[in-house]
Amino acid sequence: MKIKFNEIPVTRRKFLGQASCAAVGATTLWSSLVNLKALNALAIANSTTLGDPDYKALVCLFQSGGNDSFNMLMPRNPDEYNDYATTRSNIAIPLDQMLPIFPDNAGGRLFGLHPSMVRSQQLFNDGKMAFISNVGTLVEPTTKEQYWQGQVNLPLGLYSHSDQGQQWMTGLPNGRSGTGWGGRIADIIKDMNSSPNISMNLSLSGTNIFQTGESTIEFALDPYDGSSGIYGYGDVEEWNVFDRLRTRAINSLVDYEYQDMFSKTYIDVIRRSRDGHAQFQEAIGNVPQFQTVFTDNYLSHAFQMAAYSIAAHEALGMKRQIFFIDYGGWDTHDELLGSQSGLLFELDAAFGEFSDVLNELGLSQQVTTFSLSEFGRTLTSNGNGTDHAWGGNVMVLGGDVIGKKIYGEYPSLALNSSIELGSGVMLPQLSSDQYFAELALWFGINPSDLNTIFPTLTNFYQPGSGMPIGFLNS
């Protein structure tokens, strides 16, 4: 049985859907107008993995708002749990409600997951998931004393949603950038993909800086419909005179050969949009229906659409794909326990379903899913929630993940520790750049290109010296 997307509940299709060029290929209109020259010399010279025949995909889940991740991954041994419970007070998860996990590298320490994370518990204990602990944006290695004495460069706009969210997506902790690290990766290796109409970067959440490069933007997808295309255009019913006239008019405009450079460039973008939409929908429509059942909510449908795109990668001419899913609601200044329980329940189900469908497709080793969030939250309660902080825990899932481990040093959650900065703000011990760089290396980026993508990386890691953290098979 083949799935046809007109059988799925259809939302209103919009041209340039979700504030993005819905089916524009890899080049923005601005880049087309301004960068009519050859691609960035670095991108041309360093398409380093063209000989690699294997398909790979990165799937980024952004938990926007700031995930309280020390209520996601928690200590269970008595002394550490007592510190956790004392510090967290009324927002602590009871010990008997935690879901036990058994890291291979715990050194006798005991850990548990939030009670909503049943599938994650199974995935972790089965070796398919790992956690990276106390990671955050850093410009250079920083101690508590250096922080308080102003002796080090700190991330720009520390504790700010907008600045920290941008830094997790740009890989530039000490400034602002118009490009993201997912976009810069695509700039370098996009020649691996053969389609001129569909970007390597596919977004289930519209326009985002993470997937924006110098010559790359996202191909925006609707979680339910796929590519949005032009409303009322294309294969329309015979009786629908208006839409048939609309289709004829658009074809006339798009297929005309313009002499003016600006008109020609604009129409070329629209033409790629039209053709990319048709190519994508045809490829997706030919994917056999999955046996895996996805929950009927935005997040699960977003992962389901990513899975259809992955299943259709050969028809789409893709050797590499990068997906972006923004899942908001994590800014829990109030009602932390109830809000986080529901959010983690949906996230956990979506991760489990996505893992199942990748196993069904036989592609689990070729896809790595990872989480980002702009910052962790205070260990101390503000009464009914927690406030903006710094270091936190993230998740990574996939067949090439060296799972059943917690990477980095899970910190003591007692106040006044050597890395607690006050009010339960944790000083990160791993740089987010180390995390990103390992994902980039796994994806096929040459170590020599890492400094271009992550300008402050060498403060923490020397490219060419192995994996920065070690959670992925090289």
C-alpha atoms as one frame of an Amber mdcrd trajectory, in Angstrom:
protein
   0.000   0.000   0.000   1.329   3.433  -0.926   0.472   6.489   1.091  -1.030
   9.437  -0.779  -0.873  12.723   1.007  -4.290  13.819  -0.162  -5.598  11.097
   2.149  -4.084  12.837   5.184  -6.108  15.654   6.852  -5.029  18.649   4.782
  -4.223  22.082   6.185  -4.500  25.153   3.957  -1.646  25.100   1.483   0.178
  28.355   1.103   2.761  29.504  -1.369   6.019  30.232   0.446   4.556  28.289
   3.368   5.562  28.830   6.984   7.313  32.148   6.226   9.855  30.354   4.068
  10.312  29.557   0.407   8.430  26.319   0.802  10.035  24.424  -2.000  12.911
  26.663  -3.021  16.090  24.729  -3.584  19.405  25.488  -1.983  19.797  29.108
  -3.074  18.020  32.140  -1.635  16.711  34.907  -3.850  19.201  37.242  -2.183
  22.056  34.882  -2.857  20.882  34.535  -6.447  20.909  38.287  -6.942  24.097
  39.099  -5.079  26.134  35.920  -5.365  25.792  35.161  -9.063  29.476  34.397
  -8.920  30.803  30.910  -8.183  30.068  29.333  -4.810  32.220  30.207  -1.862
  35.721  28.976  -2.663  35.854  26.997   0.549  32.678  25.158  -0.364  34.045
  24.289  -3.778  37.498  23.271  -2.606  36.367  21.265   0.371  33.434  19.129
  -0.725  35.261  16.491   1.211  32.903  13.546   1.155  31.890  13.310  -2.491
  33.313   9.810  -2.663  31.283   8.566   0.303  28.370   6.487  -1.055  26.520
   6.165   2.251  23.464   8.201   3.123  23.356  10.103   6.425  20.881  12.424
   8.106  21.003  14.694  11.139  17.724  15.453  12.897  17.811  18.458  15.233
  15.127  18.791  17.905  15.198  22.274  19.427  13.457  22.488  22.816  12.869
  26.208  22.690  12.367  27.997  25.982  15.127  26.357  28.018  14.667  22.756
  29.141  14.911  22.022  32.881  17.133  19.065  32.092  18.178  18.269  35.667
  14.619  17.022  36.119  15.046  14.959  32.956  18.234  13.103  33.996  18.665
  12.756  37.772  20.840  10.987  40.366  19.366   8.021  42.280  22.062   6.958
  44.750  21.161   8.138  48.287  23.721  10.881  48.916  23.390  12.463  45.505
  19.602  12.176  45.560  19.516  13.938  48.937  21.543  16.820  47.491  19.209
  16.909  44.482  16.054  16.867  46.626  17.371  19.510  49.024  18.391  21.870
  46.229  15.278  21.355  44.120  12.871  21.380  47.097   9.252  21.449  45.871
  10.151  20.733  42.237  12.124  17.531  42.910  10.923  14.280  41.328  10.307
  11.622  44.021  12.914   8.890  43.992  10.359   6.105  43.619   8.942   7.741
  40.474  12.231   7.884  38.561  12.785   5.407  35.739  16.100   3.615  36.412
  18.792   3.632  33.736  22.084   1.785  33.938  24.939   3.655  32.237  27.962
   1.550  31.338  30.286   4.352  32.438  28.593   5.435  35.679  31.356   4.198
  37.975  28.885   2.955  40.570  26.644   6.052  40.418  22.904   5.512  39.929
  20.720   7.554  37.587  17.092   7.820  36.572  14.890   9.534  34.016  11.742
  11.601  34.380   8.704   9.302  34.806   7.296  10.448  31.428  10.289   9.033
  29.528   9.381   5.359  29.280  10.589   4.858  25.700  13.795   6.793  26.392
  14.510   4.491  29.320  14.220   1.506  26.980  16.284   3.149  24.223  19.024
   4.110  26.659  19.220   0.732  28.354  19.241  -0.926  24.912  22.296   1.133
  23.923  20.547   3.324  21.329  20.555   6.595  23.270  23.113   8.598  25.231
  23.058  11.729  27.361  25.636  14.497  27.360  25.766  16.210  30.717  26.331
  19.810  31.735  26.968  21.180  28.247  26.500  24.810  27.295  27.765  27.742
  25.276  31.349  28.701  26.179  33.865  31.012  24.524  36.839  29.549  26.402
  37.385  27.205  29.357  35.958  28.935  32.423  36.170  28.377  36.177  33.850
  29.699  38.855  36.507  32.111  40.099  37.222  33.416  36.589  33.509  33.921
  36.008  33.029  36.026  39.125  36.248  37.978  38.678  35.556  38.777  35.027
  38.763  37.136  33.832  37.320  35.273  30.831  35.248  35.999  27.776  31.666
  34.892  28.326  28.976  34.080  25.766  27.163  37.105  24.412  23.832  37.724
  26.139  24.218  34.919  28.647  20.801  33.891  30.088  18.960  35.642  27.224
  16.511  33.526  25.208  17.237  35.259  21.920  21.021  35.345  22.255  21.481
  31.869  23.673  18.992  30.305  21.277  20.857  31.895  18.406  24.234  30.688
  19.706  23.107  27.068  19.935  22.003  27.355  16.307  24.932  29.388  14.953
  27.875  27.875  16.840  29.148  31.416  17.475  29.071  32.051  21.257  30.812
  35.427  21.204  28.833  37.233  18.517  25.824  37.295  16.263  25.670  35.654
  12.872  23.285  35.440   9.955  24.206  31.825   9.300  23.785  28.669  11.359
  26.090  25.699  11.689  23.643  23.439   9.863  23.626  25.909   6.998  27.404
  26.192   6.914  27.724  22.413   6.828  25.326  22.284   3.872  27.288  25.008
   2.085  30.382  22.806   2.201  28.969  19.402   1.233  25.771  20.141  -0.692
  27.408  18.878  -3.898  26.795  15.397  -2.518  23.104  15.827  -3.394  22.029
  15.808  -7.032  18.735  17.725  -6.831  19.004  21.414  -7.803  15.489  22.119
  -6.529  15.445  20.762  -2.983  17.772  21.885  -0.236  19.815  19.499   1.884
  18.212  21.282   4.850  14.562  20.425   5.475  12.636  22.277   8.153   9.448
  21.130   9.848   9.291  24.494  11.633   9.639  27.134   8.939  12.437  29.653
   8.679  15.299  29.211  11.143  18.866  30.420  11.463  20.275  26.941  12.158
  19.757  25.851   8.540  20.705  29.149   6.891  24.067  29.296   5.158  25.767
  31.644   2.743  24.174  29.809  -0.182  21.706  27.540   1.612  18.256  27.962
   3.102  15.744  25.463   4.375  13.155  23.642   2.298  10.130  24.121   4.533
   7.713  21.229   5.063   4.350  21.010   6.765   4.317  18.131   9.294   0.983
  16.921   7.910   1.107  17.779   4.186   4.751  17.779   3.189   5.658  20.470
   0.665   3.041  23.231   0.608   3.451  24.423  -2.959   1.210  27.082  -4.516
  -2.366  27.094  -3.262  -4.791  26.203  -6.029  -2.064  25.367  -8.522  -1.335
  22.111 -10.335  -3.445  19.022 -10.770  -6.927  20.517 -10.190 -10.369  19.117
 -10.867 -11.943  19.763 -14.286 -14.845  21.653 -12.736 -12.583  24.097 -10.893
 -12.365  26.740 -13.598 -10.674  29.362 -11.403  -7.816  27.091 -10.300  -7.301
  25.849 -13.860  -6.994  29.456 -15.006  -4.645  30.171 -12.107  -2.464  27.197
 -13.066  -2.358  28.264 -16.708  -1.419  31.832 -15.758   1.351  30.769 -13.392
   2.804  28.382 -15.958   2.789  31.179 -18.523   4.656  33.491 -16.154   7.139
  30.893 -14.978   7.926  29.362 -18.353   8.514  32.679 -20.097  12.173  33.454
 -20.865  12.987  36.834 -19.314  15.914  38.965 -20.505  16.122  41.262 -17.463
  18.530  39.763 -14.914  16.358  40.522 -11.889  13.187  39.159 -13.470  15.037
  36.077 -14.691  16.567  35.413 -11.273  13.213  35.803  -9.528  11.448  33.494
 -11.957  14.256  30.939 -11.689  13.641  30.788  -7.943   9.891  30.385  -8.453
  10.502  27.716 -11.091  12.732  25.748  -8.729  10.062  26.171  -6.068   7.385
  24.759  -8.348   9.540  21.903  -9.628  10.921  21.039  -6.212   7.415  20.857
  -4.762   6.298  18.469  -7.503   9.428  16.331  -7.135   9.114  16.140  -3.372
   5.418  15.280  -3.283   5.842  12.598  -5.933   8.738  11.005  -4.041   6.880
  11.089  -0.734   3.716   9.726  -2.324   5.598   6.675  -3.563   6.867   5.683
  -0.105   5.016   2.602   1.180   2.947   3.346   4.256   4.810   2.724   7.501
   3.881  -0.036   9.885   4.947   2.222  12.744   2.008   4.195  14.130   2.696
   7.828  15.026   0.779   9.732  17.692  -1.607  12.383  16.392   0.167  15.557
  17.505   2.473  18.135  15.941   5.733  16.670  17.206   5.072  13.077  16.176
   3.782  14.205  12.780   6.942  16.280  12.328   9.081  13.201  12.968   6.827
  11.158  10.704   7.305  13.643   7.856  11.062  13.561   8.462  10.861   9.770
   8.205   9.019   9.936   4.859  11.648  12.353   3.583  14.394   9.987   4.732
  12.653   7.002   3.142  12.448   8.943  -0.150  16.062  10.143  -0.097  17.105
   8.098  -3.138  14.204   9.377  -5.245  15.097  12.893  -4.113  18.751  12.460
  -5.065  19.912  12.936  -1.469  23.059  11.541   0.104  22.827  13.983   3.033
  19.840  15.582   4.774  19.576  17.855   7.819  16.192  18.243   9.524  15.066
  20.890  12.023  12.105  20.551  14.388  11.293  23.313  16.881   9.234  22.124
  19.853   8.401  24.989  22.208   6.946  25.373  25.673  10.022  24.743  27.851
  10.189  28.219  29.444   8.819  26.886  32.724   8.934  29.835  35.128   5.662
  28.477  36.491   3.914  25.096  36.712   7.167  23.274  35.963   6.139  19.811
  37.100   2.891  19.664  35.155   4.186  21.378  32.014   7.379  19.360  31.755
   5.560  16.103  32.345   3.335  16.667  29.316   6.146  17.956  27.107   8.475
  15.070  27.935   5.640  12.589  27.372   5.158  13.841  23.792   8.902  14.076
  23.153   9.490  10.579  24.490   6.732   9.094  22.333   8.034  10.853  19.219
  11.596   9.645  19.843  10.362   6.092  20.306   8.214   6.184  17.175  11.034
   7.681  15.125  13.444   5.008  16.335  10.910   2.329  15.431  10.349   3.622
  11.901  14.086   3.930  11.220  14.484   0.307  12.276  11.612  -0.535   9.941
  13.427   1.244   7.099  16.773  -0.322   8.003  18.293   3.163   8.313  18.854
   3.569  12.043  22.640   3.685  11.687  22.455   6.387   9.039  20.361   8.817
  11.114  21.405  10.652  14.272  18.824  12.623  16.254  20.008  15.177  18.786
  18.466  17.742  21.113  19.306  21.412  21.671  17.890  24.009  24.066  19.098
  27.535  24.623  20.096  26.933  28.238  19.424  24.857  31.325  17.420  26.192
  34.223  18.155  27.029  37.850  18.345  24.094  40.217  16.525  26.168  42.831
  12.784  26.755  42.692  11.304  30.208  42.217   8.168  29.005  43.974   6.527
  26.932  41.273   9.082  26.820  38.502  12.664  27.627  37.557  14.469  30.502
  35.890  17.072  30.915  33.151  20.442  29.323  33.847  23.331  27.900  31.811
  24.625  24.313  31.681  22.229  21.443  31.030  21.806  17.931  29.640  21.022
  16.901  26.053  20.055  13.655  24.329  21.403  11.922  21.245  19.757   8.939
  19.551  20.710   6.651  16.675  22.309   3.434  15.512  25.780   5.003  15.353
  25.472   6.455  18.863  27.678   4.710  21.421  24.744   4.480  23.763  23.982
   3.493  27.309  26.427   6.136  28.505  26.405   9.582  30.070  29.134  11.717
  28.495  30.810  14.534  30.355  30.785  14.725  34.141  27.314  14.704  35.634
  27.749  17.335  38.363  26.936  17.372  42.033  23.613  19.163  42.435  24.484
  20.521  45.872  24.574  24.302  46.170  27.973  25.992  46.594  29.799  23.337
  44.573  32.848  24.276  42.507  30.707  24.843  39.404  27.507  26.207  40.965
  27.414  29.964  40.358  24.528  30.845  42.670  20.777  30.121  42.652  21.536
  26.730  41.165  23.112  28.026  37.931  25.498  25.365  36.636  28.737  26.359
  34.900  29.030  24.114  31.803  31.942  21.709  31.697  31.539  20.808  28.025
  31.299  23.356  25.238  28.327  23.168  22.902  30.886  23.496  20.083  32.393
  20.129  21.051  28.929  18.599  20.807  28.247  20.190  17.419  31.674  19.326
  16.024  31.224  15.631  16.752  27.907  15.632  14.895  29.557  17.447  11.979
  32.446  14.967  11.822  30.047  12.023  11.849  28.086  13.705   9.045  31.182
  13.814   6.864  32.773  17.219   7.434  36.553  17.210   7.105  38.379  18.154
  10.341  40.103  20.961   8.424  36.714  22.646   7.872  35.661  22.621  11.526
  37.343  25.910  12.398  35.391  27.646   9.641  32.098  26.279  10.944  32.891
  26.721  14.662  35.289  29.656  15.140  35.946  29.121  18.886  36.201  25.325
  18.762  40.002  25.192  19.118  39.711  26.651  22.618  38.368  23.209  23.614
  39.405  20.712  20.945  42.034  20.335  18.266  40.563  19.085  14.967  42.128
  15.857  13.816  42.644  14.513  17.335  39.735  12.056  17.301  36.128  12.704
  18.214  35.648  15.701  20.543  33.491  13.825  23.071  33.263  10.240  21.820
  29.519   9.532  21.690  29.463   8.670  17.962  31.252   6.046  15.916  33.706
   7.814  13.647
